[in-house]
Amino acid sequence: MLRVLVLYYSRTGNTEKMAEAVAEGAREVKGVDVELKYRESPENLVSFDAIAIGMPTYHHDMTVDVKNLLEEVAAKNIDLRNKVGAAFGSYGWSGEAPGLILEVMKNKFGMRTLEPPLLINYTPDHDGLERCRQLGRKIAERLMLRT
């Protein structure tokens, strides 16, 4: 069974709602197991076929926890090449964090990224949550094409 990790950070609950919808969308594709997590160790990332990271933007950047996770993956030479990568998040005024995450996934880790990142201003509405479910389905369908 193919495995998808939806990893997220959320301070206000907006990105958490997005993460839940991404996971819901991915679960709609048969043959895919989805885990929704707030934290994951760098070593465990290799057990997933796709990784979607949900990150709000604070002060034009990603949070320290996710930045440290990505730096630890690089420092430990954890191999994420050819895994599917995606990023999403809510923002108030700038929205850079998901793009920064995709850049690291693609250029540092050699992941096959789904671009552009999914950005939603503040709280996701019904249409925004549907876009999140679509992203989840797209991630899972990309995995199914690989097999």
Secondary structure, 3 states (H helix, E strand, C coil): CEEEEEEECCCCCHHHHHHHHHHHHHHCCCCEEEEEECCCCHHHHHHCCEEEEECCCECCECCHHHHHHHHHHHHCCCCCCCCEEEEEEEECCCCCHHHHHHHHHHHHCCCEECCCCEEEECCCCHHHHHHHHHHHHHHHHHHHHHC
